[in-house]
């Protein structure tokens, strides 16, 4: 089962053959593309049986709501199994082609009333046509979807019937981005402004990695089934363990999967084969993972995050455009400093805007529904044409980051409760090759200030039963852990304040930020036991705290966290100063 953890690589030369029927140029730049979880940008519309299939098998046809037959049969990108000759009516590409017929050369022939082809016109009513042979190697063509269910009924959605179990459903998420890139390159979702296709392969070659894919091979995949999966093929995969869709049943990734993401991206970029990287994930989570890559990945190359608010193939899908813009951004080199290193850090491209990974979040479920957070900018420029940067961030990132994989220690001190006492334990962060271990990812929990929640006038930590329970569970199961407190300007109600102080004195780092709907700057306060998150959103502060815990380890523990001495408080404050420096600069 070890093959499950190997990044799924589709070699760019094979990709070029599939798309164009030719070997790509050897001097073309190459970009690494990583598949993330729950990714609408890698999702597609359901495959629905066409009316041609229904008519062929005597099934009821699809109709409009008023009962009338559908005007057109829908088409699905599919491959030809053998060459086929097609006759295309002249002047059918645009309503006004025939208006300038004198500008056109002669057709290849004519089709008469009976559908027979002739090289010369037989009657005035004969249609002029072009004759072309379509080859399987041409790639995908839009064709009627002829498949039916095993019981002979038509497919009307993703699953065999409403509320089907997962095993009775087909997957709509691509197992890796290669099919998505092929369809974009084929021009099936739209063409260039000049009317041509190959919007991706004309610019770069691509390798595809299944870092944390949204779709998977539940039956496995032999290396003989595809030429691009490696000699070992792919073992049968389990939803929720090896791939993570949100439909027909949602499965979210686990803490350990964040280590897999980090290692997959770092190993690929370590090869020196690429000029940049693209990360594809769900529109709700892509900003967070891109920021994590901004903190952890030690690279001088650009990283661009992409998402989509609508599935691939749907009207006005925005994901395809975002991917094309990421390729243009990487190749533009506007991100490079005088030495050719990335001066910007990881970005997210959406709606032709270039956001810093630190300051972007989704605010609305629509194309372009991202905003710059923190109240101090975050949109660096536009993707053009041409690609333009107006600002450069000062926060540390990727190769400059104090938290990148190279600079993380191999071990840090964590805490556990052993025989009723909180004790320091060694936590291994990286393996012998210097990559993250899955069980090293810290557990960071978010809590929030609320109005009118105190039981009474007393400010007792015991009121915060959820925090108390989490502290105990962390001490039992998670040697590296912490809390992010969303407050009113960073301040929380008194019982929560007391509970978080106990957490800090129990070896758990605590960060204060403004609530997600506020842009208040939470400034450092050396007199408390917490870190202040400046203008970070709660979600970004959580990721930064997770990375910082792997850098600095747990705060020192008080003998009695409910009754600490001044010296014990001072020890926690001194440790938090290390954290604060990172929060001030990343």
ROMAR-205386 format. One record per residue (C-alpha): chain; residue number from 1; residue in three letters; x negated, y negated, z negated. Coordinates in steps of 0.5 Angstrom, whole numbers, plus 2048, in hexadecimal, padded with zeros to 3 digits. Last residue first. Layout:
REM ROMAR-205386
  kette   nr  rest  east  north   up
      A  NUM   ALA     X      Y    Z
...
END
This chain:
REM ROMAR-205386
  kette   nr  rest  east  north   up
      A  586   UNK   7F6    7B7  7EF
      A  585   UNK   7F2    7B2  7EB
      A  584   UNK   7F6    7B0  7E5
      A  583   UNK   7F9    7B7  7E4
      A  582   UNK   7F2    7BA  7E4
      A  581   UNK   7EF    7B5  7DF
      A  580   UNK   7F5    7B6  7DA
      A  579   UNK   7F4    7BD  7DA
      A  578   UNK   7ED    7BC  7D7
      A  577   UNK   7F0    7B7  7D3
      A  576   UNK   7F5    7BD  7D0
      A  575   UNK   7EF    7C0  7CD
      A  574   UNK   7ED    7BA  7C9
      A  573   UNK   7F4    7B9  7C7
      A  572   UNK   7F5    7C1  7C5
      A  571   UNK   7EF    7C0  7C1
      A  570   UNK   7F1    7BA  7BD
      A  569   UNK   7F8    7BD  7BB
      A  568   UNK   7F4    7C3  7B8
      A  567   UNK   7F0    7BD  7B4
      A  566   UNK   7F6    7BA  7B2
      A  565   UNK   7F8    7C1  7AF
      A  564   UNK   7FE    7C4  7B2
      A  563   UNK   804    7C6  7AF
      A  562   UNK   809    7C9  7B4
      A  561   UNK   803    7CC  7B8
      A  560   UNK   800    7D0  7B2
      A  559   UNK   7F9    7D2  7B3
      A  558   UNK   7F9    7CD  7B9
      A  557   UNK   7F7    7CF  7C0
      A  556   UNK   7F2    7CC  7C4
      A  555   UNK   7F5    7CA  7CB
      A  554   UNK   7F5    7D0  7D0
      A  553   UNK   7F1    7D1  7D6
      A  552   UNK   7ED    7CB  7DA
      A  551   UNK   7ED    7CD  7E1
      A  550   UNK   7F2    7D2  7E1
      A  549   UNK   7F7    7CE  7DD
      A  548   UNK   7F5    7C8  7E2
      A  547   UNK   7F8    7CC  7E8
      A  546   UNK   7FF    7CD  7E4
      A  545   UNK   7FF    7C6  7E2
      A  544   UNK   7FE    7C4  7E9
      A  543   UNK   804    7C8  7EB
      A  542   UNK   809    7C6  7E5
      A  541   UNK   807    7BF  7E7
      A  540   UNK   809    7C0  7EE
      A  539   UNK   810    7C2  7EC
      A  538   UNK   811    7BD  7E7
      A  537   UNK   80F    7B7  7EC
      A  536   UNK   809    7B4  7EB
      A  535   UNK   808    7AD  7E9
      A  534   UNK   804    7AD  7E3
      A  533   UNK   804    7B4  7E0
      A  532   UNK   802    7B3  7D9
      A  531   UNK   7FF    7B8  7D5
      A  530   UNK   801    7BA  7CE
      A  529   UNK   7FF    7BA  7C7
      A  528   UNK   801    7B3  7C6
      A  527   UNK   7FC    7AD  7C4
      A  526   UNK   7F8    7AC  7CA
      A  525   UNK   7FE    7AA  7CE
      A  524   UNK   7FD    7AA  7D6
      A  523   UNK   802    7A7  7DA
      A  522   UNK   809    7AA  7DD
      A  521   UNK   80B    7A6  7E3
      A  520   UNK   812    7A5  7E4
      A  519   UNK   815    7A8  7EA
      A  518   UNK   81B    7AB  7E8
      A  517   UNK   820    7B0  7EB
      A  516   UNK   81B    7B6  7E9
      A  515   UNK   81A    7B4  7E2
      A  514   UNK   814    7B0  7E0
      A  513   UNK   80E    7B4  7DE
      A  512   UNK   80B    7B7  7D8
      A  511   UNK   806    7BD  7D8
      A  510   UNK   805    7C2  7D3
      A  509   UNK   7FF    7C7  7D2
      A  508   UNK   801    7CE  7CE
      A  507   UNK   7FC    7D0  7C9
      A  506   UNK   801    7D0  7C3
      A  505   UNK   7FF    7C9  7C1
      A  504   UNK   802    7C7  7C7
      A  503   UNK   808    7CB  7C6
      A  502   UNK   80A    7C8  7BF
      A  501   UNK   809    7C1  7C2
      A  500   UNK   80E    7C3  7C8
      A  499   UNK   813    7C6  7C2
      A  498   UNK   812    7BF  7BF
      A  497   UNK   814    7BB  7C5
      A  496   UNK   819    7BF  7C7
      A  495   UNK   81D    7BE  7C0
      A  494   UNK   81B    7B6  7C1
      A  493   UNK   81E    7B5  7C8
      A  492   UNK   819    7B4  7CE
      A  491   UNK   815    7AF  7D0
      A  490   UNK   811    7AF  7D7
      A  489   UNK   815    7A9  7D9
      A  488   UNK   81B    7AD  7D7
      A  487   UNK   818    7B3  7D7
      A  486   UNK   817    7B9  7DB
      A  485   UNK   812    7BE  7D7
      A  484   UNK   80D    7C3  7DB
      A  483   UNK   80C    7C8  7D6
      A  482   UNK   806    7CD  7D6
      A  481   UNK   803    7D4  7D6
      A  480   UNK   7FC    7D8  7D7
      A  479   UNK   7FC    7DE  7D2
      A  478   UNK   803    7E0  7D5
      A  477   UNK   807    7E6  7D2
      A  476   UNK   807    7E6  7CB
      A  475   UNK   805    7DF  7C9
      A  474   UNK   809    7DD  7CF
      A  473   UNK   80F    7E0  7CD
      A  472   UNK   80F    7DD  7C6
      A  471   UNK   80E    7D6  7C9
      A  470   UNK   814    7D8  7CE
      A  469   UNK   819    7D9  7C8
      A  468   UNK   817    7D3  7C4
      A  467   UNK   818    7CF  7CB
      A  466   UNK   81F    7D2  7CC
      A  465   UNK   821    7D1  7C4
      A  464   UNK   81F    7CA  7C5
      A  463   UNK   824    7C8  7BE
      A  462   UNK   81E    7CB  7BA
      A  461   UNK   81A    7C6  7BC
      A  460   UNK   81D    7C1  7B7
      A  459   UNK   81F    7BA  7B8
      A  458   UNK   824    7B9  7B3
      A  457   UNK   82A    7B4  7B5
      A  456   UNK   82E    7BA  7B7
      A  455   UNK   82F    7BF  7BC
      A  454   UNK   82B    7BB  7C1
      A  453   UNK   82D    7BC  7C9
      A  452   UNK   830    7B5  7CA
      A  451   UNK   82C    7B3  7D0
      A  450   UNK   827    7B8  7D3
      A  449   UNK   820    7B9  7D4
      A  448   UNK   81D    7BE  7D8
      A  447   UNK   819    7C5  7D7
      A  446   UNK   815    7C8  7DD
      A  445   UNK   811    7CF  7DB
      A  444   UNK   80A    7D0  7DD
      A  443   UNK   807    7D7  7DE
      A  442   UNK   800    7D7  7E0
      A  441   UNK   7FE    7DB  7E6
      A  440   UNK   7F8    7E0  7E3
      A  439   UNK   7FC    7E6  7E4
      A  438   UNK   7FC    7E6  7EC
      A  437   UNK   7F4    7E5  7EC
      A  436   UNK   7F1    7DF  7F0
      A  435   UNK   7EB    7E0  7F4
      A  434   UNK   7E4    7E0  7F3
      A  433   UNK   7E1    7E6  7F5
      A  432   UNK   7E1    7E9  7EF
      A  431   UNK   7E8    7E8  7ED
      A  430   UNK   7EA    7E1  7EA
      A  429   UNK   7EE    7DE  7E4
      A  428   UNK   7EC    7E3  7DF
      A  427   UNK   7F0    7E1  7D8
      A  426   UNK   7EC    7E2  7D2
      A  425   UNK   7F0    7E2  7CC
      A  424   UNK   7F1    7DD  7C6
      A  423   UNK   7F5    7DF  7C0
      A  422   UNK   7FC    7DD  7BE
      A  421   UNK   7FD    7E1  7B8
      A  420   UNK   803    7E6  7B6
      A  419   UNK   7FF    7EC  7B8
      A  418   UNK   7FD    7E9  7BE
      A  417   UNK   800    7E3  7C1
      A  416   UNK   7FD    7E2  7C8
      A  415   UNK   7F9    7DC  7CA
      A  414   UNK   7F4    7DA  7D0
      A  413   UNK   7ED    7D9  7D1
      A  412   UNK   7EA    7D8  7D8
      A  411   UNK   7E7    7DD  7DD
      A  410   UNK   7E4    7DD  7E4
      A  409   UNK   7E4    7D5  7E4
      A  408   UNK   7E7    7D1  7E9
      A  407   UNK   7E3    7CD  7EE
      A  406   UNK   7E3    7D1  7F4
      A  405   UNK   7EA    7D2  7F4
      A  404   UNK   7EC    7CB  7F3
      A  403   UNK   7ED    7C7  7ED
      A  402   UNK   7E8    7C2  7ED
      A  401   UNK   7EB    7C0  7F4
      A  400   UNK   7E6    7BD  7F9
      A  399   UNK   7E6    7C3  7FE
      A  398   UNK   7EE    7C3  7FD
      A  397   UNK   7F0    7BD  7FA
      A  396   UNK   7EF    7B7  7F5
      A  395   UNK   7F3    7B1  7F5
      A  394   UNK   7F1    7AB  7F9
      A  393   UNK   7F6    7AB  7FF
      A  392   UNK   7F5    7A8  806
      A  391   UNK   7FA    7A3  809
      A  390   UNK   7FC    7A1  810
      A  389   UNK   7FB    7A8  813
      A  388   UNK   7FD    7A8  81B
      A  387   UNK   7FE    7AE  81F
      A  386   UNK   800    7AB  826
      A  385   UNK   805    7AD  828
      A  384   UNK   807    7AD  822
      A  383   UNK   806    7B1  81C
      A  382   UNK   807    7AB  818
      A  381   UNK   803    7A9  812
      A  380   UNK   801    7AA  80A
      A  379   UNK   808    7AA  807
      A  378   UNK   807    7AB  800
      A  377   UNK   808    7A4  7FD
      A  376   UNK   808    7A2  7F6
      A  375   UNK   80F    7A3  7F3
      A  374   UNK   80D    7AA  7F1
      A  373   UNK   810    7AE  7F7
      A  372   UNK   810    7AD  7FE
      A  371   UNK   816    7B0  801
      A  370   UNK   819    7B6  805
      A  369   UNK   820    7B7  809
      A  368   UNK   81D    7B6  810
      A  367   UNK   821    7BC  812
      A  366   UNK   827    7BD  80D
      A  365   UNK   827    7C0  806
      A  364   UNK   826    7B9  802
      A  363   UNK   820    7B7  7FD
      A  362   UNK   81B    7BC  7FF
      A  361   UNK   814    7BA  7FC
      A  360   UNK   80E    7B7  7FE
      A  359   UNK   808    7B3  7FA
      A  358   UNK   803    7B8  7F8
      A  357   UNK   803    7BB  7FF
      A  356   UNK   802    7B5  802
      A  355   UNK   807    7B3  808
      A  354   UNK   806    7B2  80F
      A  353   UNK   80D    7B0  812
      A  352   UNK   80F    7B3  819
      A  351   UNK   815    7B6  816
      A  350   UNK   811    7BA  811
      A  349   UNK   80A    7BB  811
      A  348   UNK   807    7BD  80A
      A  347   UNK   800    7BC  808
      A  346   UNK   7FA    7BF  805
      A  345   UNK   7F4    7BB  804
      A  344   UNK   7F3    7B4  807
      A  343   UNK   7EB    7B3  808
      A  342   UNK   7EB    7BA  80B
      A  341   UNK   7E3    7BB  80D
      A  340   UNK   7E0    7B9  814
      A  339   UNK   7DA    7B5  811
      A  338   UNK   7DD    7AE  812
      A  337   UNK   7E4    7B0  80F
      A  336   UNK   7E9    7B5  813
      A  335   UNK   7F1    7B4  812
      A  334   UNK   7F2    7B0  819
      A  333   UNK   7EF    7B7  81C
      A  332   UNK   7F4    7B7  821
      A  331   UNK   7F4    7BF  821
      A  330   UNK   7F7    7C0  81A
      A  329   UNK   7FC    7BA  81B
      A  328   UNK   7FE    7BD  822
      A  327   UNK   7FF    7C4  820
      A  326   UNK   803    7C1  81A
      A  325   UNK   807    7BD  81F
      A  324   UNK   809    7C4  823
      A  323   UNK   80B    7C7  81C
      A  322   UNK   80F    7C1  81A
      A  321   UNK   813    7C2  821
      A  320   UNK   814    7C9  820
      A  319   UNK   817    7C8  819
      A  318   UNK   81C    7C3  81B
      A  317   UNK   822    7C7  81E
      A  316   UNK   827    7C2  821
      A  315   UNK   82B    7C8  823
      A  314   UNK   829    7CF  820
      A  313   UNK   824    7D3  823
      A  312   UNK   81F    7D2  81D
      A  311   UNK   823    7D1  817
      A  310   UNK   825    7CA  814
      A  309   UNK   821    7C6  80F
      A  308   UNK   81A    7C8  812
      A  307   UNK   814    7C9  80E
      A  306   UNK   80D    7C7  80F
      A  305   UNK   806    7C6  80B
      A  304   UNK   800    7C4  80E
      A  303   UNK   7F9    7C5  80C
      A  302   UNK   7F3    7C2  80E
      A  301   UNK   7EC    7C5  80E
      A  300   UNK   7E6    7C3  809
      A  299   UNK   7E9    7C9  805
      A  298   UNK   7E9    7CB  7FE
      A  297   UNK   7F0    7CD  7FD
      A  296   UNK   7F3    7CC  7F6
      A  295   UNK   7F5    7C5  7F5
      A  294   UNK   7F8    7C4  7FC
      A  293   UNK   7FA    7CB  7FD
      A  292   UNK   7FF    7CA  7F7
      A  291   UNK   801    7C3  7FA
      A  290   UNK   803    7C7  800
      A  289   UNK   807    7CC  7FB
      A  288   UNK   80B    7C7  7F8
      A  287   UNK   80D    7C3  7FF
      A  286   UNK   80F    7C9  802
      A  285   UNK   814    7CB  7FC
      A  284   UNK   81A    7C8  7FE
      A  283   UNK   819    7C8  806
      A  282   UNK   817    7D0  806
      A  281   UNK   810    7D1  808
      A  280   UNK   80B    7D1  80E
      A  279   UNK   804    7CF  80C
      A  278   UNK   800    7CD  812
      A  277   UNK   7F8    7CD  812
      A  276   UNK   7F2    7C9  815
      A  275   UNK   7EC    7CA  81A
      A  274   UNK   7EC    7D1  819
      A  273   UNK   7E6    7D7  81A
      A  272   UNK   7E2    7D5  814
      A  271   UNK   7E4    7DB  810
      A  270   UNK   7E5    7D8  80A
      A  269   UNK   7EB    7D5  80C
      A  268   UNK   7EE    7DC  80D
      A  267   UNK   7EC    7DE  806
      A  266   UNK   7EF    7D7  802
      A  265   UNK   7F5    7D8  806
      A  264   UNK   7F6    7DF  804
      A  263   UNK   7F3    7DE  7FD
      A  262   UNK   7F8    7D8  7FB
      A  261   UNK   7FE    7DC  7FD
      A  260   UNK   7FD    7E2  7FA
      A  259   UNK   7FB    7DE  7F3
      A  258   UNK   802    7DB  7F4
      A  257   UNK   805    7E2  7F5
      A  256   UNK   803    7E4  7EE
      A  255   UNK   809    7DF  7EB
      A  254   UNK   80E    7E2  7EF
      A  253   UNK   811    7E1  7F6
      A  252   UNK   819    7DF  7F7
      A  251   UNK   81E    7E4  7FA
      A  250   UNK   824    7E2  7FD
      A  249   UNK   829    7E7  800
      A  248   UNK   82C    7E6  807
      A  247   UNK   828    7E2  807
      A  246   UNK   823    7DE  802
      A  245   UNK   81D    7E2  805
      A  244   UNK   817    7E4  801
      A  243   UNK   812    7EA  804
      A  242   UNK   80D    7EF  800
      A  241   UNK   811    7EF  7F9
      A  240   UNK   817    7EC  7FA
      A  239   UNK   819    7F0  800
      A  238   UNK   815    7F7  800
      A  237   UNK   810    7F8  806
      A  236   UNK   80E    7FF  809
      A  235   UNK   807    7FF  80A
      A  234   UNK   804    7FB  810
      A  233   UNK   7FF    7FD  815
      A  232   UNK   7F8    800  813
      A  231   UNK   7F5    7FE  81A
      A  230   UNK   7F7    7F7  81A
      A  229   UNK   7FE    7F4  81B
      A  228   UNK   7FD    7F0  822
      A  227   UNK   7FD    7F6  827
      A  226   UNK   805    7F8  824
      A  225   UNK   808    7FE  824
      A  224   UNK   802    802  824
      A  223   UNK   7FF    7FF  81E
      A  222   UNK   805    802  81A
      A  221   UNK   80A    7FD  817
      A  220   UNK   80E    7FE  810
      A  219   UNK   815    801  810
      A  218   UNK   817    7FA  80B
      A  217   UNK   813    7F6  810
      A  216   UNK   813    7EF  80D
      A  215   UNK   816    7E8  80E
      A  214   UNK   815    7E2  809
      A  213   UNK   80D    7E3  809
      A  212   UNK   809    7E1  803
      A  211   UNK   802    7E1  807
      A  210   UNK   804    7E4  80D
      A  209   UNK   7FE    7E1  811
      A  208   UNK   7FF    7DF  818
      A  207   UNK   7F9    7DD  81D
      A  206   UNK   7FA    7D7  822
      A  205   UNK   7F7    7D5  828
      A  204   UNK   7F7    7CD  82A
      A  203   UNK   7F9    7C8  82E
      A  202   UNK   7FD    7CB  834
      A  201   UNK   7FF    7D1  830
      A  200   UNK   803    7CC  82B
      A  199   UNK   808    7C8  830
      A  198   UNK   807    7CD  835
      A  197   UNK   80E    7CB  839
      A  196   UNK   80F    7C5  83E
      A  195   UNK   814    7C0  83F
      A  194   UNK   80F    7BA  83E
      A  193   UNK   812    7B8  838
      A  192   UNK   810    7BF  836
      A  191   UNK   815    7C4  835
      A  190   UNK   81B    7C7  831
      A  189   UNK   81D    7CD  82C
      A  188   UNK   81B    7D2  832
      A  187   UNK   815    7CE  834
      A  186   UNK   811    7D5  835
      A  185   UNK   80C    7D2  830
      A  184   UNK   812    7D1  82A
      A  183   UNK   814    7D8  82C
      A  182   UNK   80D    7DB  82B
      A  181   UNK   80B    7D6  825
      A  180   UNK   811    7D9  821
      A  179   UNK   810    7E0  823
      A  178   UNK   809    7E0  821
      A  177   UNK   80B    7DD  81A
      A  176   UNK   80B    7E3  816
      A  175   UNK   811    7E8  814
      A  174   UNK   816    7E3  817
      A  173   UNK   81C    7E2  813
      A  172   UNK   823    7E4  816
      A  171   UNK   823    7EB  812
      A  170   UNK   828    7F0  814
      A  169   UNK   82D    7F2  80F
      A  168   UNK   82F    7F9  80D
      A  167   UNK   829    7FA  808
      A  166   UNK   82A    7F4  805
      A  165   UNK   831    7F6  802
      A  164   UNK   837    7F3  807
      A  163   UNK   83C    7EE  804
      A  162   UNK   83F    7ED  80B
      A  161   UNK   83E    7F2  810
      A  160   UNK   838    7F5  813
      A  159   UNK   833    7EF  811
      A  158   UNK   830    7E9  815
      A  157   UNK   837    7E7  819
      A  156   UNK   83C    7E9  81E
      A  155   UNK   838    7EF  820
      A  154   UNK   83D    7F3  825
      A  153   UNK   840    7FA  823
      A  152   UNK   83D    801  825
      A  151   UNK   83C    804  81F
      A  150   UNK   834    803  81F
      A  149   UNK   836    7FB  820
      A  148   UNK   835    7F8  827
      A  147   UNK   830    7F5  82B
      A  146   UNK   831    7F2  832
      A  145   UNK   82E    7EB  830
      A  144   UNK   82F    7E7  837
      A  143   UNK   828    7E4  839
      A  142   UNK   824    7DE  838
      A  141   UNK   81D    7E0  83A
      A  140   UNK   817    7E2  836
      A  139   UNK   810    7E3  839
      A  138   UNK   80D    7E3  840
      A  137   UNK   80A    7EA  83F
      A  136   UNK   811    7ED  840
      A  135   UNK   811    7EA  847
      A  134   UNK   816    7E6  84A
      A  133   UNK   816    7E6  852
      A  132   UNK   818    7E0  855
      A  131   UNK   81D    7DE  85B
      A  130   UNK   81F    7D7  85C
      A  129   UNK   826    7D6  85F
      A  128   UNK   82A    7D2  864
      A  127   UNK   832    7D4  863
      A  126   UNK   835    7D6  86A
      A  125   UNK   83C    7D2  86B
      A  124   UNK   839    7D0  872
      A  123   UNK   838    7D7  874
      A  122   UNK   832    7DC  876
      A  121   UNK   82D    7D7  873
      A  120   UNK   826    7DA  874
      A  119   UNK   822    7DF  86F
      A  118   UNK   828    7E3  86D
      A  117   UNK   82A    7E5  866
      A  116   UNK   831    7E9  865
      A  115   UNK   836    7E6  860
      A  114   UNK   83C    7E8  864
      A  113   UNK   83D    7E0  866
      A  112   UNK   836    7E0  868
      A  111   UNK   830    7DE  864
      A  110   UNK   82B    7DA  868
      A  109   UNK   823    7DA  868
      A  108   UNK   81C    7D8  865
      A  107   UNK   81F    7D1  865
      A  106   UNK   81C    7CB  869
      A  105   UNK   818    7C5  866
      A  104   UNK   81B    7C0  862
      A  103   UNK   81B    7B8  863
      A  102   UNK   821    7B8  868
      A  101   UNK   825    7BC  863
      A  100   UNK   825    7B5  85F
      A   99   UNK   82C    7B5  85C
      A   98   UNK   82C    7BD  85C
      A   97   UNK   827    7BC  856
      A   96   UNK   82D    7B8  852
      A   95   UNK   830    7BD  84E
      A   94   UNK   82A    7C0  84C
      A   93   UNK   826    7C7  84C
      A   92   UNK   82C    7CA  851
      A   91   UNK   829    7C6  857
      A   90   UNK   827    7CD  85A
      A   89   UNK   82B    7D3  857
      A   88   UNK   826    7D8  854
      A   87   UNK   825    7DF  857
      A   86   UNK   822    7E4  852
      A   85   UNK   81E    7EA  853
      A   84   UNK   81C    7EE  84D
      A   83   UNK   816    7F1  84B
      A   82   UNK   817    7F6  845
      A   81   UNK   818    7F6  83E
      A   80   UNK   81A    7EF  83D
      A   79   UNK   819    7EC  837
      A   78   UNK   81E    7E8  832
      A   77   UNK   820    7E1  830
      A   76   UNK   827    7E1  82F
      A   75   UNK   82D    7DE  833
      A   74   UNK   834    7DC  831
      A   73   UNK   83A    7DE  836
      A   72   UNK   83D    7D7  839
      A   71   UNK   844    7D5  839
      A   70   UNK   847    7D9  833
      A   69   UNK   84D    7DC  835
      A   68   UNK   854    7D9  832
      A   67   UNK   856    7DB  82B
      A   66   UNK   857    7D4  829
      A   65   UNK   851    7D5  824
      A   64   UNK   84D    7D6  82A
      A   63   UNK   84C    7DE  82C
      A   62   UNK   847    7E3  82C
      A   61   UNK   849    7E9  830
      A   60   UNK   84C    7EF  82D
      A   59   UNK   848    7F6  82F
      A   58   UNK   849    7FA  835
      A   57   UNK   841    7FC  835
      A   56   UNK   83F    7F8  83B
      A   55   UNK   844    7F2  839
      A   54   UNK   841    7F2  832
      A   53   UNK   83A    7F2  835
      A   52   UNK   83B    7EC  83A
      A   51   UNK   83F    7E9  834
      A   50   UNK   838    7E8  830
      A   49   UNK   837    7EC  82A
      A   48   UNK   834    7E7  824
      A   47   UNK   82D    7E7  822
      A   46   UNK   82D    7E2  81C
      A   45   UNK   829    7DB  81D
      A   44   UNK   822    7DB  81B
      A   43   UNK   81E    7DA  815
      A   42   UNK   816    7D8  815
      A   41   UNK   817    7D1  814
      A   40   UNK   81D    7D3  80F
      A   39   UNK   817    7D6  80A
      A   38   UNK   819    7DA  804
      A   37   UNK   812    7DB  803
      A   36   UNK   80C    7D9  807
      A   35   UNK   808    7DB  80E
      A   34   UNK   802    7D8  80F
      A   33   UNK   7FF    7D6  815
      A   32   UNK   7F7    7D5  816
      A   31   UNK   7F5    7D0  81C
      A   30   UNK   7F1    7D2  822
      A   29   UNK   7ED    7CD  826
      A   28   UNK   7ED    7CE  82E
      A   27   UNK   7E6    7D0  830
      A   26   UNK   7E7    7D7  832
      A   25   UNK   7ED    7D5  837
      A   24   UNK   7F3    7DA  835
      A   23   UNK   7F3    7E0  839
      A   22   UNK   7F9    7E0  83E
      A   21   UNK   800    7E3  83E
      A   20   UNK   803    7DC  83B
      A   19   UNK   806    7DE  835
      A   18   UNK   805    7E5  833
      A   17   UNK   7FD    7E4  836
      A   16   UNK   7FC    7DE  832
      A   15   UNK   7FF    7E2  82C
      A   14   UNK   7FA    7E7  82D
      A   13   UNK   7F4    7E3  82D
      A   12   UNK   7F7    7DF  827
      A   11   UNK   7F6    7E5  823
      A   10   UNK   7FC    7E7  81F
      A    9   UNK   7FA    7E8  818
      A    8   UNK   7FE    7EA  812
      A    7   UNK   7FA    7E9  80B
      A    6   UNK   7F9    7EF  808
      A    5   UNK   7FD    7F0  801
      A    4   UNK   801    7F5  804
      A    3   UNK   7FC    7F9  807
      A    2   UNK   7FA    7FC  800
      A    1   UNK   800    800  800
END
